[in-house]
Amino acid sequence: MDAWAWAALQPWLVERPKLPVGPLFCVIVGPTCGHAWSASAARMQLRSTAAEAGCGGDSHRISCATLTP
């Protein structure tokens, strides 16, 4: 990551240790506000959001181990 990304991430790195151990995702809007969000529900929402953004199922997953030509 570059310096800008670390600067943007720094406030979260300061706050995260203050939070209790447990689910990272929670509901902030809606009838279940304040309740834990299951990992499967988070994955489903992220997958749906990615598909709406045009990076859905036909895109290939990559990792840092993927060689770039």
C-alpha positions in Angstrom: 0.0 0.0 0.0 1.1 3.5 -0.6 1.4 6.3 2.0 -2.1 7.7 1.2 -3.7 4.3 1.8 -2.0 4.0 5.2 -3.0 7.5 6.2 -6.6 6.7 5.2 -6.5 3.5 7.2 -4.9 4.9 10.3 -8.1 6.1 12.1 -9.5 2.6 11.8 -6.4 1.1 13.1 -6.6 3.3 16.2 -10.3 2.5 16.8 -10.4 -1.2 16.1 -8.6 -2.4 19.2 -11.2 -0.5 21.3 -14.0 -2.7 19.9 -15.0 -6.0 21.4 -13.8 -9.2 19.8 -16.6 -10.5 17.6 -18.3 -9.8 14.3 -16.6 -7.1 12.2 -19.7 -6.2 10.2 -22.8 -4.8 11.8 -26.0 -3.4 10.5 -26.0 0.5 10.7 -29.3 1.2 9.0 -32.6 -0.6 9.0 -34.8 -2.6 11.3 -31.9 -4.7 12.6 -29.7 -1.7 13.3 -27.0 -2.5 15.9 -27.2 -6.3 15.5 -24.4 -8.5 14.2 -24.3 -9.2 10.5 -23.5 -12.8 9.7 -20.5 -13.5 7.6 -22.6 -15.2 4.9 -24.9 -12.2 4.7 -21.9 -9.9 4.4 -20.4 -12.1 1.5 -23.8 -12.1 -0.2 -24.1 -8.3 0.0 -20.6 -7.7 -1.2 -21.1 -10.1 -4.1 -24.3 -8.3 -5.0 -22.6 -4.9 -4.8 -19.7 -6.1 -6.9 -22.1 -7.4 -9.6 -24.0 -4.1 -9.7 -20.7 -2.3 -10.1 -19.8 -4.4 -13.0 -17.2 -6.7 -11.4 -19.5 -9.6 -10.8 -19.2 -13.3 -11.5 -17.4 -13.2 -14.8 -14.4 -11.5 -13.4 -11.5 -13.6 -12.2 -10.2 -13.5 -8.7 -6.6 -12.6 -8.3 -4.2 -12.6 -5.4 -0.8 -11.2 -4.6 0.5 -14.6 -5.7 -0.8 -14.2 -9.2 1.9 -13.5 -11.7 1.4 -10.5 -13.9 2.7 -10.7 -17.5 
